[in-house]
Amino acid sequence: MVRTVHRGGRYVDPQLAAEAISAGDSPLTPREADVLELAADGAPVDEIAERAALSPGTVRNYLSSAVAKVGAANRHEAARIARRYGWI
């Protein structure tokens, strides 16, 4: 594994790959995924809104929808779930 990566190859954890395959298609719309990705680093809603050229209320709506769709408790958990499954 280390030698493969050192030579410029890729290594994908088999368990992670299996989870991603079994997760299926993303339940997120493209815009929800974009906003959730911007939120993944802990940015506040106002900053996400500015970066995404959206109003703060629209950002909150997208985040709320994404959280519900992935069954998370909050946007940070939703981002972790979405990243784990390769949706963002």
N, CA, C and O atoms as CSV, one atom per row, in Angstrom:
chain,resi,resn,atom,element,x,y,z
A,1,MET,N,N,0.818,-1.176,0.000
A,1,MET,CA,C,0.000,0.000,0.000
A,1,MET,C,C,0.873,1.254,0.000
A,1,MET,O,O,0.686,2.121,-0.854
A,2,VAL,N,N,1.798,1.374,0.912
A,2,VAL,CA,C,2.658,2.554,0.992
A,2,VAL,C,C,3.495,2.688,-0.277
A,2,VAL,O,O,3.663,3.789,-0.802
A,3,ARG,N,N,4.008,1.590,-0.758
A,3,ARG,CA,C,4.824,1.636,-1.985
A,3,ARG,C,C,3.987,2.052,-3.185
A,3,ARG,O,O,4.457,2.792,-4.050
A,4,THR,N,N,2.761,1.581,-3.239
A,4,THR,CA,C,1.877,1.958,-4.344
A,4,THR,C,C,1.638,3.463,-4.340
A,4,THR,O,O,1.736,4.112,-5.382
A,5,VAL,N,N,1.328,4.017,-3.177
A,5,VAL,CA,C,1.090,5.453,-3.062
A,5,VAL,C,C,2.367,6.223,-3.364
A,5,VAL,O,O,2.330,7.249,-4.042
A,6,HIS,N,N,3.490,5.735,-2.866
A,6,HIS,CA,C,4.769,6.394,-3.108
A,6,HIS,C,C,5.072,6.470,-4.611
A,6,HIS,O,O,5.667,7.440,-5.079
A,7,ARG,N,N,4.663,5.456,-5.353
A,7,ARG,CA,C,4.887,5.444,-6.808
A,7,ARG,C,C,3.862,6.285,-7.558
A,7,ARG,O,O,3.877,6.340,-8.787
A,8,GLY,N,N,2.972,6.939,-6.817
A,8,GLY,CA,C,1.972,7.784,-7.467
A,8,GLY,C,C,0.640,7.091,-7.662
A,8,GLY,O,O,-0.282,7.668,-8.239
A,9,GLY,N,N,0.528,5.862,-7.187
A,9,GLY,CA,C,-0.727,5.128,-7.310
A,9,GLY,C,C,-1.711,5.540,-6.230
A,9,GLY,O,O,-1.427,6.405,-5.401
A,10,ARG,N,N,-2.853,4.914,-6.256
A,10,ARG,CA,C,-3.892,5.204,-5.280
A,10,ARG,C,C,-4.165,3.988,-4.418
A,10,ARG,O,O,-4.017,2.840,-4.838
A,11,TYR,N,N,-4.569,4.288,-3.195
A,11,TYR,CA,C,-5.003,3.225,-2.303
A,11,TYR,C,C,-6.359,3.621,-1.750
A,11,TYR,O,O,-6.532,4.724,-1.232
A,12,VAL,N,N,-7.306,2.726,-1.863
A,12,VAL,CA,C,-8.631,2.952,-1.303
A,12,VAL,C,C,-8.901,1.838,-0.307
A,12,VAL,O,O,-8.815,0.655,-0.637
A,13,ASP,N,N,-9.227,2.232,0.917
A,13,ASP,CA,C,-9.546,1.259,1.949
A,13,ASP,C,C,-10.719,0.407,1.468
A,13,ASP,O,O,-11.762,0.953,1.106
A,14,PRO,N,N,-10.573,-0.910,1.457
A,14,PRO,CA,C,-11.646,-1.781,0.964
A,14,PRO,C,C,-12.971,-1.598,1.700
A,14,PRO,O,O,-14.034,-1.652,1.082
A,15,GLN,N,N,-12.918,-1.383,3.002
A,15,GLN,CA,C,-14.151,-1.188,3.762
A,15,GLN,C,C,-14.830,0.123,3.359
A,15,GLN,O,O,-16.051,0.174,3.210
A,16,LEU,N,N,-14.041,1.170,3.184
A,16,LEU,CA,C,-14.581,2.453,2.761
A,16,LEU,C,C,-15.187,2.344,1.368
A,16,LEU,O,O,-16.254,2.899,1.108
A,17,ALA,N,N,-14.513,1.633,0.474
A,17,ALA,CA,C,-15.032,1.445,-0.875
A,17,ALA,C,C,-16.349,0.677,-0.854
A,17,ALA,O,O,-17.280,1.021,-1.583
A,18,ALA,N,N,-16.432,-0.343,-0.037
A,18,ALA,CA,C,-17.664,-1.126,0.064
A,18,ALA,C,C,-18.809,-0.278,0.611
A,18,ALA,O,O,-19.938,-0.382,0.131
A,19,GLU,N,N,-18.531,0.555,1.604
A,19,GLU,CA,C,-19.558,1.447,2.151
A,19,GLU,C,C,-20.046,2.427,1.094
A,19,GLU,O,O,-21.245,2.678,0.972
A,20,ALA,N,N,-19.109,2.979,0.334
A,20,ALA,CA,C,-19.485,3.950,-0.691
A,20,ALA,C,C,-20.352,3.308,-1.768
A,20,ALA,O,O,-21.318,3.910,-2.236
A,21,ILE,N,N,-20.010,2.105,-2.152
A,21,ILE,CA,C,-20.791,1.408,-3.175
A,21,ILE,C,C,-22.183,1.084,-2.653
A,21,ILE,O,O,-23.174,1.250,-3.365
A,22,SER,N,N,-22.256,0.625,-1.420
A,22,SER,CA,C,-23.552,0.256,-0.863
A,22,SER,C,C,-24.407,1.474,-0.543
A,22,SER,O,O,-25.625,1.350,-0.418
A,23,ALA,N,N,-23.799,2.640,-0.409
A,23,ALA,CA,C,-24.546,3.855,-0.087
A,23,ALA,C,C,-25.410,4.298,-1.258
A,23,ALA,O,O,-26.427,4.962,-1.056
A,24,GLY,N,N,-25.028,3.947,-2.461
A,24,GLY,CA,C,-25.810,4.327,-3.627
A,24,GLY,C,C,-25.624,5.777,-4.004
A,24,GLY,O,O,-24.661,6.434,-3.609
A,25,ASP,N,N,-26.573,6.252,-4.779
A,25,ASP,CA,C,-26.516,7.633,-5.249
A,25,ASP,C,C,-26.761,8.607,-4.101
A,25,ASP,O,O,-27.428,8.284,-3.118
A,26,SER,N,N,-26.219,9.770,-4.247
A,26,SER,CA,C,-26.379,10.796,-3.229
A,26,SER,C,C,-27.829,11.258,-3.149
A,26,SER,O,O,-28.470,11.474,-4.177
A,27,PRO,N,N,-28.345,11.408,-1.942
A,27,PRO,CA,C,-29.693,11.945,-1.788
A,27,PRO,C,C,-29.711,13.475,-1.890
A,27,PRO,O,O,-30.777,14.089,-1.917
A,28,LEU,N,N,-28.533,14.077,-1.945
A,28,LEU,CA,C,-28.416,15.530,-1.943
A,28,LEU,C,C,-28.543,16.107,-3.345
A,28,LEU,O,O,-28.084,15.513,-4.320
A,29,THR,N,N,-29.175,17.278,-3.431
A,29,THR,CA,C,-29.166,18.000,-4.701
A,29,THR,C,C,-27.766,18.578,-4.881
A,29,THR,O,O,-27.017,18.685,-3.911
A,30,PRO,N,N,-27.408,18.944,-6.085
A,30,PRO,CA,C,-26.076,19.544,-6.276
A,30,PRO,C,C,-25.849,20.782,-5.402
A,30,PRO,O,O,-24.754,20.970,-4.872
A,31,ARG,N,N,-26.865,21.619,-5.249
A,31,ARG,CA,C,-26.693,22.830,-4.444
A,31,ARG,C,C,-26.569,22.497,-2.953
A,31,ARG,O,O,-25.784,23.127,-2.244
A,32,GLU,N,N,-27.336,21.514,-2.474
A,32,GLU,CA,C,-27.194,21.079,-1.078
A,32,GLU,C,C,-25.783,20.556,-0.833
A,32,GLU,O,O,-25.173,20.851,0.194
A,33,ALA,N,N,-25.273,19.785,-1.778
A,33,ALA,CA,C,-23.916,19.252,-1.638
A,33,ALA,C,C,-22.888,20.376,-1.611
A,33,ALA,O,O,-21.947,20.340,-0.819
A,34,ASP,N,N,-23.064,21.373,-2.473
A,34,ASP,CA,C,-22.137,22.512,-2.498
A,34,ASP,C,C,-22.128,23.241,-1.157
A,34,ASP,O,O,-21.067,23.531,-0.605
A,35,VAL,N,N,-23.311,23.530,-0.646
A,35,VAL,CA,C,-23.419,24.266,0.615
A,35,VAL,C,C,-22.878,23.425,1.771
A,35,VAL,O,O,-22.189,23.941,2.651
A,36,LEU,N,N,-23.192,22.137,1.764
A,36,LEU,CA,C,-22.699,21.259,2.828
A,36,LEU,C,C,-21.175,21.169,2.789
A,36,LEU,O,O,-20.529,21.127,3.836
A,37,GLU,N,N,-20.612,21.140,1.611
A,37,GLU,CA,C,-19.147,21.103,1.501
A,37,GLU,C,C,-18.534,22.389,2.047
A,37,GLU,O,O,-17.499,22.351,2.713
A,38,LEU,N,N,-19.165,23.519,1.768
A,38,LEU,CA,C,-18.669,24.779,2.320
A,38,LEU,C,C,-18.792,24.812,3.840
A,38,LEU,O,O,-17.995,25.465,4.514
A,39,ALA,N,N,-19.781,24.117,4.378
A,39,ALA,CA,C,-20.000,24.079,5.822
A,39,ALA,C,C,-19.091,23.076,6.517
A,39,ALA,O,O,-18.939,23.123,7.738
A,40,ALA,N,N,-18.492,22.182,5.765
A,40,ALA,CA,C,-17.724,21.076,6.350
A,40,ALA,C,C,-16.550,21.542,7.205
A,40,ALA,O,O,-16.158,20.853,8.147
A,41,ASP,N,N,-15.991,22.697,6.886
A,41,ASP,CA,C,-14.835,23.172,7.661
A,41,ASP,C,C,-15.246,24.034,8.853
A,41,ASP,O,O,-14.399,24.645,9.505
A,42,GLY,N,N,-16.559,24.081,9.135
A,42,GLY,CA,C,-17.034,24.808,10.295
A,42,GLY,C,C,-17.334,26.271,10.058
A,42,GLY,O,O,-17.515,27.031,11.009
A,43,ALA,N,N,-17.389,26.677,8.792
A,43,ALA,CA,C,-17.660,28.082,8.481
A,43,ALA,C,C,-19.055,28.480,8.964
A,43,ALA,O,O,-19.985,27.675,8.899
A,44,PRO,N,N,-19.206,29.711,9.448
A,44,PRO,CA,C,-20.530,30.181,9.868
A,44,PRO,C,C,-21.441,30.407,8.655
A,44,PRO,O,O,-20.970,30.550,7.526
A,45,VAL,N,N,-22.726,30.437,8.908
A,45,VAL,CA,C,-23.725,30.569,7.831
A,45,VAL,C,C,-23.471,31.818,6.986
A,45,VAL,O,O,-23.557,31.753,5.760
A,46,ASP,N,N,-23.164,32.942,7.612
A,46,ASP,CA,C,-22.940,34.173,6.847
A,46,ASP,C,C,-21.769,34.037,5.867
A,46,ASP,O,O,-21.829,34.535,4.744
A,47,GLU,N,N,-20.719,33.367,6.300
A,47,GLU,CA,C,-19.566,33.157,5.416
A,47,GLU,C,C,-19.921,32.218,4.267
A,47,GLU,O,O,-19.540,32.457,3.121
A,48,ILE,N,N,-20.650,31.153,4.579
A,48,ILE,CA,C,-21.084,30.214,3.532
A,48,ILE,C,C,-21.954,30.948,2.524
A,48,ILE,O,O,-21.800,30.767,1.316
A,49,ALA,N,N,-22.871,31.777,3.019
A,49,ALA,CA,C,-23.762,32.534,2.142
A,49,ALA,C,C,-22.973,33.434,1.204
A,49,ALA,O,O,-23.269,33.513,0.012
A,50,GLU,N,N,-21.984,34.101,1.738
A,50,GLU,CA,C,-21.160,34.991,0.914
A,50,GLU,C,C,-20.390,34.196,-0.140
A,50,GLU,O,O,-20.347,34.589,-1.306
A,51,ARG,N,N,-19.788,33.090,0.263
A,51,ARG,CA,C,-18.993,32.278,-0.660
A,51,ARG,C,C,-19.854,31.619,-1.729
A,51,ARG,O,O,-19.394,31.411,-2.852
A,52,ALA,N,N,-21.108,31.286,-1.388
A,52,ALA,CA,C,-22.001,30.610,-2.327
A,52,ALA,C,C,-22.917,31.585,-3.077
A,52,ALA,O,O,-23.709,31.170,-3.923
A,53,ALA,N,N,-22.806,32.870,-2.766
A,53,ALA,CA,C,-23.655,33.899,-3.380
A,53,ALA,C,C,-25.131,33.604,-3.132
A,53,ALA,O,O,-25.955,33.661,-4.044
A,54,LEU,N,N,-25.444,33.285,-1.875
A,54,LEU,CA,C,-26.809,32.992,-1.456
A,54,LEU,C,C,-27.126,33.823,-0.219
A,54,LEU,O,O,-26.225,34.364,0.421
A,55,SER,N,N,-28.395,33.920,0.111
A,55,SER,CA,C,-28.765,34.593,1.354
A,55,SER,C,C,-28.543,33.626,2.514
A,55,SER,O,O,-28.584,32.411,2.320
A,56,PRO,N,N,-28.308,34.149,3.716
A,56,PRO,CA,C,-28.142,33.271,4.877
A,56,PRO,C,C,-29.349,32.353,5.095
A,56,PRO,O,O,-29.184,31.197,5.484
A,57,GLY,N,N,-30.545,32.856,4.848
A,57,GLY,CA,C,-31.742,32.032,5.008
A,57,GLY,C,C,-31.760,30.854,4.041
A,57,GLY,O,O,-32.163,29.748,4.403
A,58,THR,N,N,-31.323,31.099,2.812
A,58,THR,CA,C,-31.267,30.026,1.823
A,58,THR,C,C,-30.228,28.993,2.224
A,58,THR,O,O,-30.450,27.793,2.059
A,59,VAL,N,N,-29.105,29.444,2.745
A,59,VAL,CA,C,-28.074,28.520,3.226
A,59,VAL,C,C,-28.632,27.660,4.348
A,59,VAL,O,O,-28.434,26.445,4.359
A,60,ARG,N,N,-29.324,28.282,5.288
A,60,ARG,CA,C,-29.929,27.510,6.391
A,60,ARG,C,C,-30.905,26.467,5.862
A,60,ARG,O,O,-30.946,25.340,6.355
A,61,ASN,N,N,-31.690,26.846,4.858
A,61,ASN,CA,C,-32.647,25.895,4.278
A,61,ASN,C,C,-31.930,24.715,3.626
A,61,ASN,O,O,-32.322,23.564,3.822
A,62,TYR,N,N,-30.884,24.997,2.854
A,62,TYR,CA,C,-30.123,23.917,2.212
A,62,TYR,C,C,-29.484,23.009,3.260
A,62,TYR,O,O,-29.514,21.786,3.127
A,63,LEU,N,N,-28.909,23.605,4.298
A,63,LEU,CA,C,-28.267,22.809,5.334
A,63,LEU,C,C,-29.287,21.958,6.085
A,63,LEU,O,O,-29.036,20.787,6.369
A,64,SER,N,N,-30.416,22.537,6.399
A,64,SER,CA,C,-31.468,21.794,7.101
A,64,SER,C,C,-31.951,20.612,6.262
A,64,SER,O,O,-32.160,19.517,6.784
A,65,SER,N,N,-32.125,20.836,4.980
A,65,SER,CA,C,-32.565,19.771,4.083
A,65,SER,C,C,-31.511,18.669,3.991
A,65,SER,O,O,-31.845,17.485,4.023
A,66,ALA,N,N,-30.252,19.054,3.877
A,66,ALA,CA,C,-29.164,18.070,3.782
A,66,ALA,C,C,-29.060,17.247,5.061
A,66,ALA,O,O,-28.873,16.032,5.005
A,67,VAL,N,N,-29.180,17.900,6.202
A,67,VAL,CA,C,-29.118,17.205,7.490
A,67,VAL,C,C,-30.233,16.165,7.573
A,67,VAL,O,O,-30.001,15.031,7.991
A,68,ALA,N,N,-31.425,16.550,7.179
A,68,ALA,CA,C,-32.568,15.627,7.228
A,68,ALA,C,C,-32.380,14.458,6.260
A,68,ALA,O,O,-32.669,13.312,6.603
A,69,LYS,N,N,-31.900,14.748,5.065
A,69,LYS,CA,C,-31.751,13.698,4.050
A,69,LYS,C,C,-30.744,12.630,4.436
A,69,LYS,O,O,-30.925,11.457,4.109
A,70,VAL,N,N,-29.687,13.023,5.126
A,70,VAL,CA,C,-28.671,12.024,5.497
A,70,VAL,C,C,-28.886,11.476,6.904
A,70,VAL,O,O,-28.133,10.614,7.358
A,71,GLY,N,N,-29.906,11.970,7.591
A,71,GLY,CA,C,-30.227,11.462,8.923
A,71,GLY,C,C,-29.232,11.868,9.988
A,71,GLY,O,O,-28.960,11.106,10.916
A,72,ALA,N,N,-28.691,13.063,9.857
A,72,ALA,CA,C,-27.683,13.537,10.803
A,72,ALA,C,C,-28.328,14.396,11.886
A,72,ALA,O,O,-29.469,14.840,11.756
A,73,ALA,N,N,-27.571,14.619,12.953
A,73,ALA,CA,C,-28.041,15.457,14.053
A,73,ALA,C,C,-27.790,16.936,13.792
A,73,ALA,O,O,-28.504,17.797,14.307
A,74,ASN,N,N,-26.764,17.227,12.983
A,74,ASN,CA,C,-26.409,18.617,12.692
A,74,ASN,C,C,-25.609,18.669,11.395
A,74,ASN,O,O,-25.311,17.636,10.796
A,75,ARG,N,N,-25.265,19.879,10.969
A,75,ARG,CA,C,-24.583,20.026,9.676
A,75,ARG,C,C,-23.174,19.441,9.684
A,75,ARG,O,O,-22.687,18.984,8.650
A,76,HIS,N,N,-22.521,19.450,10.835
A,76,HIS,CA,C,-21.172,18.902,10.907
A,76,HIS,C,C,-21.198,17.383,10.721
A,76,HIS,O,O,-20.372,16.820,10.002
A,77,GLU,N,N,-22.148,16.739,11.372
A,77,GLU,CA,C,-22.307,15.300,11.200
A,77,GLU,C,C,-22.748,14.973,9.773
A,77,GLU,O,O,-22.301,13.983,9.195
A,78,ALA,N,N,-23.620,15.802,9.210
A,78,ALA,CA,C,-24.067,15.593,7.832
A,78,ALA,C,C,-22.889,15.664,6.860
A,78,ALA,O,O,-22.804,14.874,5.920
A,79,ALA,N,N,-21.995,16.603,7.089
A,79,ALA,CA,C,-20.815,16.733,6.226
A,79,ALA,C,C,-19.921,15.502,6.362
A,79,ALA,O,O,-19.394,15.005,5.366
A,80,ARG,N,N,-19.746,15.010,7.591
A,80,ARG,CA,C,-18.925,13.799,7.783
A,80,ARG,C,C,-19.545,12.605,7.061
A,80,ARG,O,O,-18.841,11.835,6.407
A,81,ILE,N,N,-20.851,12.454,7.179
A,81,ILE,CA,C,-21.536,11.342,6.514
A,81,ILE,C,C,-21.401,11.476,4.999
A,81,ILE,O,O,-21.075,10.510,4.309
A,82,ALA,N,N,-21.651,12.666,4.495
A,82,ALA,CA,C,-21.577,12.888,3.047
A,82,ALA,C,C,-20.167,12.655,2.515
A,82,ALA,O,O,-19.998,12.111,1.424
A,83,ARG,N,N,-19.177,13.051,3.260
A,83,ARG,CA,C,-17.790,12.797,2.838
A,83,ARG,C,C,-17.476,11.310,2.858
A,83,ARG,O,O,-16.822,10.795,1.951
A,84,ARG,N,N,-17.947,10.617,3.901
A,84,ARG,CA,C,-17.672,9.184,4.013
A,84,ARG,C,C,-18.232,8.421,2.814
A,84,ARG,O,O,-17.624,7.462,2.340
A,85,TYR,N,N,-19.391,8.855,2.332
A,85,TYR,CA,C,-20.014,8.180,1.203
A,85,TYR,C,C,-19.638,8.775,-0.152
A,85,TYR,O,O,-20.124,8.320,-1.187
A,86,GLY,N,N,-18.782,9.784,-0.149
A,86,GLY,CA,C,-18.329,10.373,-1.404
A,86,GLY,C,C,-19.337,11.278,-2.065
A,86,GLY,O,O,-19.269,11.508,-3.273
A,87,TRP,N,N,-20.283,11.803,-1.282
A,87,TRP,CA,C,-21.310,12.678,-1.845
A,87,TRP,C,C,-20.854,14.131,-1.918
A,87,TRP,O,O,-21.438,14.933,-2.647
A,88,ILE,N,N,-19.817,14.467,-1.164
A,88,ILE,CA,C,-19.228,15.806,-1.279
A,88,ILE,C,C,-17.721,15.637,-1.346
A,88,ILE,O,O,-16.993,16.625,-1.446
